[in-house]
């Protein structure tokens, strides 16, 4: 959530809203997926499977981007508007 304001400096509310939407969608999809898999597999197998996915996700480094988030300040569709504070 904190990085969303850096990634979208002009539209910070959009970044925060997108972050909350992503978390909510992940919870809904994950819960449905776990429920379906528990009916097919042993619950401990499903637990370990999702734990492995979580560990893999925690060890991945986000992709690097060129420039700093403050370099994007004021850029909207290729135009320059205002500056960052």
Protein Blocks (a to p, Z undefined) as FASTA:
>chain_A
ZZmmmmmmmlmmlmmmmmmmmmmmmmmmmmmmmmmmmmmmcfklmmmmmmmmmmmmmmpc
cdddedjfklmgoiaghiaedjdZZ
